[in-house]
Every structure is written in C-alpha cells, then in structure tokens.
Amino acid sequence: MGIEDASMRNGRALSDQWADSVVVRPRTTEQHITVNKRLVLGFAISILTLIVVTAIAITLSVSFERCAAESSGVLAANGSSNSKWKKSRDGNISHRDSEDEQQPWRHLRLPATLRPRHYDLRLSVYMENFTFSGEVNIEFECVHSTKFIVLHTDRLEVEKVLVYSDSKKAGAMRIQRRFHYQPKQVYVIALHREMKPLRTYKINITFHALIEHELLGFFRSSYVLNGERRFLAVTQFSPTHARKAFPCFDEPIYKATFRVSLKHESSYHSLSNMPVEASTSDEDGWVTNHFSRTPRMSTYYLAWAVCNFTYREAVADNGVVIRLYARPDAIQSGSGDYALHITKRLLQFYQDYFKVKYSLPKLDLLAVPKHPYAAMENWGLSVFVEQKILLDPDVSSFSYQMELTMVVVHEICHQWFGDLVTPVWWEDVWLKEGFAHYFEYIGADFLFPKWNMEKQRFLTDVLHEVMLLDGLASSHPISQEVFEATDIDRVFDWIAYKKGAALIRMLANVMGQPLFQRGLNDYLMTHMYGNAARDDLWNKFSEAMQREGKDINITQVMDRWTLQMGYPVVTISKNDSLDNSVTISQEHFIYDTDAKIQNPELFNKSFQWQIPLTLAVGNSSHISTETIIWVSNKTETHRVGHVDGETWLLGNINQTGYFRVNYDLHNWRLLIQQLMSNPTIISVGNRAGLIDDVFNLARAGYLPQNVPLQMISYLSQETEFLPWHAASRALYQLDKLLDRTEDHSLFSDYVLRQVEPKYLKFGWPATSPDGSFMQVAYQAEELQREVMMLACSFGNKHCHRQAVSLISDWISSNKNRIPPNVRDIVYCTGVSLMDEDVWEFIWMKFHSSTAISEKKVLLEALTCSDNIFLLNRLLNLSLTSDLVPDQDVIDVIIHVGRNPLGRHLAWRYFREKWDILNSRYGEALFMNSKLISGVTEFLNTEAELNELKEFILTSGGESAPAFARAVEIVQANVKWHILFQQQFYRWLRKAPDG
C-alpha cells in the first residue's frame, strides 16, 4: 500500500474499507454538550450545519458514482486501431452492477478513460543493496471525463504523487484520495475535479522498490569471474511485470513513447532499448545514462539492464549496430560470435521478406546467467539466457547449434511481429508467438538451406509434438479468453507457439508464398507502431487473395481452426462403385474417447473444420499430382483419379495441413507394401507423417496395434533422417508405456531388429589420419546419430561397448576425443553402465567446464545413473546449487524421471519439493507446466493415477491446466494398458521375424 504524502488529509494511508466503498464521509468530533438555555440556539445551529454537511457528502458520493460510470466508456484509439480498441474493451464494460460502476479499479482491464502518450522515467540503481528509486512523468490524454487515474503498480512503494493539467492554470491538481488496490495490482488517484476529454495531463510519481531475486520485473542475477562473484540487474516485463519496476498503464493496447535515464555506479554499464543520447558523471563516482526516445511501444517491451559485461559488435548492411553483451570471459572466448553473425544476416533477411525496415538504430543481444524463459524480444534489447545464445564451436553439438539458431531467429522475427505490431490483447498472443515460431524454420532455411527445416524438421519438432497436446480433452482453442490476470501467463503455451506456427504454415501453403508475403506486408504496413487483432490479419490475407481472383474468405476458414480446440482426423475410404469415388469424413480426434462422455457440455458442440485436404493417388511405380479438396461437411464423396485394388490413396501431401489422416485397412496395407518395396515413391515428409499418424491412431484406438509395428519394419531400407526421427519419437513414447511390463524385452528386441541393420551399416563417426573425427553432411550425421541413440537406448551390446570405451579413454588420457554430436549419447550410456567413479568424474567435469553447452550435456548425463543414491544427490544439489540454472533444474528432474530406475524418485521428489518449486517457477507458468508434464507423463498405473489425483487435491493445484493435462495423460496410459497391452504383445510373439 502506498504511503500518503503530507498534503493528504489525515496524513494516513487509505483504509481498505474506503477502497471497497468510496463513500466520502464527513469528519465528526465527539463533544460534551451541556444543555442550558444559552446553548439552545447554538445547538440548533449545529443541527442545521450537520444537515448541510450531510447533504454535501451525499452530493459528493453521487458525484463519485457518476464519475466512475462515465469513466467506463470505450476508449477509441487513433487511426486503424479504433475498432480493435472498442472490440477489446467491450468485454470489460458489459454487465457491470452499480457497485462496480463506482469502482473501476476492480476490473481485469484498466478503465478506458485515459490514454498514455509518453513516459519520462528516471531510475537510480543501487547494486550494493539491490534497491532502486525512481521518478516517472507520464503524459496522458483524457478520453472520457473522469476523476480517477487508475494505473498498474506491484511491489512499489509510492512516495509522492502530483497531477498537472495542460491548461494555463499553474500548480498541481488537488488529490482527494490515493491508494493501492492489490487484488488488481493497480494504484488509484481520485482527484477533486474531473479531467476533461481531449485534454492532456501529466502525472509525476516518485517511488522505490527492491531489485528482486525472483526472475520477473526488475531482477538481479550473478556469475563468477576469476573467483569473484559479480552481480547484474535486468528486466523481464512480459506479460504483466512492468508494473513491478515503475507505475504504468501495463496493457498491450496502451502504447506510448519512453525516455529512460539510468543512474548507477560508474563501475557498471547500463543498456536500454535505445542508444545512449547523453551521459553525465557525478563527483561521487556515479554516472547517469540518458537514452533516446523510443518509438510507440507497449510497456512490456521496455527493457534496461545494469551490468559489467563486455561486448562484440557488428554492423548490418542497413547500418543497424548489433552488439552482443555477455560475461567478459564468454566474449573473450568468442562464444557470442556465432549469434552475432547470424543476427546480422537475419536483420537483412526479415527486411527483405517483410519489405518493412527494421525500426531502431541498434539491436543489443544480452546473455544473462538466469532468465525465466529462453529469451525475451524486448525491442532493441533482446535478453537471452546464456544456454540459448553462447556457443563454443569446439564442444557444441549440432543439435545445440540448431536449438540456439532457432531461438535467435525467433527473437529477431519478434522485432516485427510483436514489437512493431503488437496483439491487442493476450487472447491473441499466438499472433506473435505463432509467427515467430513458424519463422524459426523459414529463417533457418535462409541461413542454412541444407538443413531443410521448414519441409522436414518442422514436422517432427512442431506439428507432431503439438498434436500430442491438442489431441487431449483438456486442450483449448488457440485464441483463449482471458478472464483473470492469472489467465494471462497461461496463454503462453505450446498451443500458442506450435499450433499457431502449424496453422500459419497451413495457410501459407494454401495461399502460396507470393500472396502470403504480400498479405504480411500489408498487415505490417497498416498496423506498424500499433496493435492488431486476428481479424486484421485475416482481412489482409483475404484482400491479397481477392486481388488474384481467388475468392476465399480467410476469416471463415481460420475461425474454425482458432476458435475451437483440437483438430480433425480425416478418414479416406475407397468406394466399391466403379466411378473412382472416395468417401471423406472428418471427426474431432481425441486420444481418450471416454472424455466425450465425461465432458458432455464440452463435446456436445459439433466440432467441424474447413479442411484443405491435398490428395494423391499412387501405385508401385508412380504417384499422381496432388489435388486439393476443401472438406467442410462431416462426410463427403469426391471423385479422384483412377482407383483399383492395387492403387493406394495418400492424403495431406507433405503434411502441410493440421490434421491426421486415416484410411481403410486395405489402403494401410498397400501403403506399407509400398514402403517395403520402394519407399522413395512417397515423399520424405509423408513417410514421416505416415509413421506419426499410424502410431497415434493406434494409440487412440482407431487402428489395431500391429499396424504401426508392421510399418516400421521398412526402416532398414530408410535412408533419410526424418522418418527415422518420427519413428524414434513414437518408439520412445511406447517404451515409456511398456518398460515396467513383464514382456518388455519382446518390444525392445523387435525395435533392435529394425535398428541393427542400419546401425551396422553406419557405425560410429569415422576418424581421419590425425585422429580427429571427420565431418559429414548434416542429414547423414543426424541420421547416424538417431540410429546410434536408438541402438544404445534399446540395449545394443556393440553400442554399449563403444560408449564405455570412449569414456574410459577420456578418463585415462584426460583428453575428450568424443565427437560433440554424440557426446550426450556416450555420456549417458557410460554413466548408466559404469561405476560410481564415472559419475563423480562427470560431476567434476560439470563443475570445471566453462562451455555452457557442454555443462548442459554433462548435467543431463548424470541423470542416467542406475544408482538411486546418486540420483537423489543430484536432485538435491541441482535445486540448491547456484551453478545450475533454473531451466536446468527442471531438466534434471524430468531426465531423472525418464530413467526407469529414477521414475518414482523424480515423482516423489516433485511432490516433496512442490512448494519450493512452485514458489520459484509459479509465475513463469511456461516453465512450471513443463515441469508438471515432465514428471507425470511416465506414470501409467492405477496406483500412480490415484497418487496424482490426491496430490493435486492436497497441493491446491487442481485449477492449473498443466495438472488437468497430466491427469488425462496418465488416465490414457492406464486405459491403454487395460485395452491394448495384451493385443500388442500377442502380435509381437507372432511377428514374422520374432
């Protein structure tokens, strides 16, 4: 609660009772009245005065009510944002009762009566005691008459508040009351007189606060250099944490310009979104950096940092200065050079692709030791956790390089989608996150065409992964309504990122790249420096299509995909008639069909989509050109090319659509025969897609359990990485279900029989005459790695011996000759097979290594031990040691759970440490959800399901979406065992090579 300043009546902080009632009460004083004749007249006068004062109080109260009612009007933004602003506010102002009309601070959204124009923010940062003080001047426009200024603050001690009018009248406006309303994290200033529409006002607020240890708002972190611990402070404002650092209108729609000044000890450097415009030094050794004025932007993209980092610099072709700031030792070793190099190329790529210039004169990349997310795209000052931007080429694997590349590509895309054009409200956060995730693959293809990311890795890493989540009854539409502040963090999940990317990719393929790019350009040019909603994007795409004579209403098509949860399974069946027709039906795909019975209110809806189904007809030697069929009804009949008993059908060519495809059993048999005889007739993307679809259709009960097992028997002939990658993901999922069953060896032996021919052919990475490992083409290297991982994971003896030999050589020679690309496989296999001394050796190397990527691989290898004591020790050390970043703590717990011997340990540890873990990651729900799903997805017995339900009830976590998903996944695991386990093993016992 704020501290009242001396000018306020009573000199006290406002009571909670006043905050709830806003009734202006006259002050009264008890007096002893002696009744005598001389005082009768005085008494009568007093009664009359009291009546008058009471009347005035009632009048003021009515005035307050009228003011609050007027303040709930709809704010109209300038230019093209008018309709968006009105639309975004309507849900906030409807159906309010009379009490709420008097209390605009009680709503989720700020009252739409004021609009900020500019912030002048001056901060003094005290690193010796981790505090800061500040003064902010906010220039704002009154849109509708009101006496209330309502803006966000959280964890700030407000010291002084002054409000000024732009009129010629000098002096501050009179403040009647001011208070902090914690339930909505707002600070309320009630003035004595109304502010008038279309006039400009200014508010001056001084405040102070702590630089938090929690990784949100303005927080601190540290690192060790030459044995000395050094500290830094940096911001993380998305989605609702700018209010922790300064009073502000902390909603995306309230865009304004910012001018920031940072004062700190001269031993530190400071950064913000814009370049330093001027710098002044004090005699006491302090310096103040004054940063240039920003463009119009949302509060959550404002950023600053105070640190003693150094940097490397590059200049893009368009003159933009790019700097990467990191720990001095990381900069000196060149660990940031790779990210700096690709950022320079990416700025030019996005400018050319979007045909919109990058808006700022500079772009800083800041690598911090701890951060709640992989990165944050603050405009001009993007912040990354060290593991996602620092790369040591001598020890980093290709997979690490790829992951780092994707994170950088993602954040640079946000400089357009997010920073320049911002979603109106959090329900459409996928408009920026889905685009940035899709462009990870487009941008990576630009940087490294041979990686073939959009046509291949997108399928396994995005499409297949998110369809696992979106096939649950606990899923949700990609556009989510936000009713409470706690809902805002929850929209940042894989549905927003990965489903958003998959839908954008589907639409890009329907439109074609030229029209897709034209629509994006129109969208960015129209809404730059402003906000946009999904209909704004759909309208631009529709206009681009119409200009080419293609009359497709994109809004009608895409609303089905964004406003309802899940996705369809399209079933294609040949008809017995001679007219070459097929029957195509659609239904909502869901793993647990019982969920439709258990949630009748949810599933009474008629789930239906407008589906762009691409279809081809093939035989043993030929496949036709694809045709597109728009499927809008539950069941339709379409004529296709010539179809006979030996002709197969293939839907969703290259998996550009966001749906699964099922066929009649005869068509599945024909497709399997085709893969066995000549797989290259079917594209690489479709081979991977068939594997993913067939395993998941069987898992959900749409197909017999033997069909996917029959399909992977062709893998010995598969020469491409992607189908192997799709198969390995599916096989690991099955392994989690089966690894505690009596007949597990039947499954592992079957997998090894499919893997061993390819493993024997590829072997291990070859060495050159000088002893170094020879580099091969990316696709071949990734395929070799995938096959090796399957071989070691499922128990190939040669793979085990090779891993043990490499670890032993490292220990005896103290020279690590293990190729970076397979170190994770070798380390994990060695730790699982060898004694405790190897574990201690890896633990020592984790402590001594300075390469971020190597530390991560070493830490995860320690989770592979078959020694419960060591696993328990690792769990406790990771949670308490400053050497383990927060993201890695989560990964350690999850990886221990992936170890069959550590599954119960991880689950028990999660429950015992839940309070600590939840307090650390509670507000970073993305990390919290990853942790919850990671430790529960392996549970598959009735007893474990009951433990999970009991834990949720006792921990108070029943409202968390991640817990709802966890229960559903475990229920599906239990159900699969009941329904399908015997059928699965029965086929394996009779398998042709079994």
Secondary structure, 3 states (H helix, E strand, C coil): CCCCCCCCHHHCCCCHHHHHHCCCCCCCCCCCCCCCHHHHHHHHHHHHHHHHHHHHHHHHHHHHHHHHHHCCCCCCCCHHHHHHHHHHHHHHHCCCCHHHHCCHHHCCCCCCCEEEEEEEEEEEEECCCCEEEEEEEEEEEECCCEEEEEEECCCCEEEEEEEEECCCCCCCCCEEEEEEEHHHCEEEEEEEEEECCCCEEEEEEEEEEECECCCCEEEEEEEEECCEEEEEEEEECCCCCHHHCCCECCCCCCCEEEEEEEEEECCCEEEECCCEEEEEECCCCEEEEEECCCCCECHHHCCEEEECCEEEEEECCCCCEEEEEECHHHHHHCCCHHHHHHHHHHHHHHHHHHCCCCCCCEEEEEEECCCCCCEECCCCEEEEEHHHCCCCCCCCCHHHHHHHHHHHHHHHHHCCECCCEEECCHHHCHHHHHHHHHHHHHHHHHHCHHHCHHHHHHHHHHHHHHHHHHCCCCCCCCCCCCCCHHHHHHCCCHHHHHHHHHHHHHHHHHHCHHHHHHHHHHHHHHHCCEEECHHHHHHHHHHHHHHCCCCCCHHHHHHHHHCCCCCEEEEEEECCCCCCEEEEEEEECCCCCHHHHHCHHHHCCCCCCCEEEEEEEECCCCECCCEEEEECCCEEEEECCCCCCCCEEEECHHHCCCCEEEECHHHHHHHHHHHHHCHHHCCHHHHHHHHHHHHHHHHCCCCCCHHHHHHHHHHHHCCCHHHHHHHHHHHHHHHHHHCCCCCHHHHHHHHHHHHHHHHHHHCCCCECCCCCECCCCHHHHHHHHHHHHHHHHCCCHHHHHHHHHHHHHHHHHCCCCCCHHHHHHHHHHHHHHCCHHHHHHHHHHHHHCCCHHHHHHHHHHHHHCCCHHHHHHHHHHHHHCCCCCHHHHHHHHHHHHHCHHHHHHHHHHHHHCHHHHHHHHCCCHHHHHHHHHHHHCCCCCHHHHHHHHHHHHHHCCCCCHHHHHHHHHHHHHHHHHHHHHHHHHHHHHHCCCC
